[in-house]
Amino acid sequence: MAIGVLLLMLLTSSLWSQRKLGRNWKPLHSLIWFVIPIAAVHVYLASTEYVGVVPIPAMSALALILLFCLCEALLGFMAGDRDWKHYRHLWFVLAGSVVATILFWK
C-alpha cells in the first residue's frame, strides 16, 4: 500500500503533473502523512523479525512526526481555530497509524 502511494507521488511530482492535476495535486501529495506510519511500522516489524533489533531512528522519526502533528493541532486550537478540517496532517497520520495497526496485527 505504501509503495503504491509513494509511486503515485513520484509519478506526479513533476511540474508538468502539477499543472495537469491543478488543485488536486496538493491533496494527493498530502497522502505522505498517511504513508509515514505504515512505513515506520513496517520497518519496525521487518527489523525485529529478521534482524532482531528495534530500529531506533525509524521509531524516533514516527514519534517526532506524531508530536509535530499534535503540537500543530494544539497550537491551532488554542489560537481559536476550531475547524478540524485544517488539521489534515494529524488526521492522515492517525489514519495511517490505525491502518498500520490493522495490517500488521499479529
Number of C-alpha atoms within 10 A of each C-alpha: 9 17 10 10 16 15 12 14 17 11 10 18 13 11 9 10 12 14 12 12 13 10 10 11 16 11 10 14 17 14 20 18 22 25 23 21 29 24 19 21 20 17 16 19 17 15 14 13 11 8 10 11 12 15 16 10 11 18 16 12 14 20 13 12 18 19 13 14 20 17 13 16 21 14 12 16 14 10 9 9 14 12 9 12 10 13 18 17 22 23 18 20 24 17 17 23 23 14 16 20 14 10 12 11 7 5
